Amino acid sequence: MPPNCLSDYLDGVCTFFSGCERFFRDRSLWKYALLPMLIMTAAYALAVGIVVYLSTLLAARLEAWITALPRWINWIAGFAAGSTVIIAFLLALVIAVFTMSAVYEIFGGPFFDRLILHYEKKHNGIDLVEPDWKHTLLFLRESVCYSVTTFLWMIFWILTGLVLPLAGPVMLFLFMSYRLGVACVMPTGFLYGLGLKKQRTLFSRHRMRLLGFGSAAYLVQLIPLAPVLLLPGLILGGAELLHGIAEER
């Protein structure tokens, strides 16, 4: 890896932790994040609860079906049923991580936008204007489409991992890390009036920085409850990352 690429990657990693630190140090920012964090937590809890409930019903039917099979194989009935619930739960958590951008726009956008506006004015001296409803709907559509595309590619790389046990997981990590990095920058870009297409053009020369930021976010968010607790810090880190990229244009 060329030195400048490594430097950009590490800069992205540091920006992630810097954003989280800035949020938790500045108590004036907390009021903008409390309500959306509670709403998003409730939304994720409801979604995971539904998944677990449905998977439990499926597991019960699976266990009953396997139990009716010959004795040489029906001993795995309990294991298969338990595994079904666990896999469904883990899949729900993974999906929650990679649909964060869309969920952010739906449940937290109006509140977190104010977080970004306050942060930009206080720390960067930039007085942004909250977008009107037309632009908000446009950004919501772009965010949802981006999250759906990310999810479909995630499925592709998971399936690739079954065929290529070594390369598949590595490609999944790299792809998802970059996409997550972009997703964290998007809210601030939207407030600057930059649609997703313009943002991606801006990001084209800074992929390693976004990859570093997304890699740190990806790994940390695999910790239970971390996606919701650290989301405000991710958003602020994304704001700083956008500033750093824009200054080097």
Order of alpha helices (4+ residues) and beta strands (2+ residues): alpha-alpha-alpha-alpha-alpha-alpha-alpha-alpha-alpha-alpha-alpha-alpha
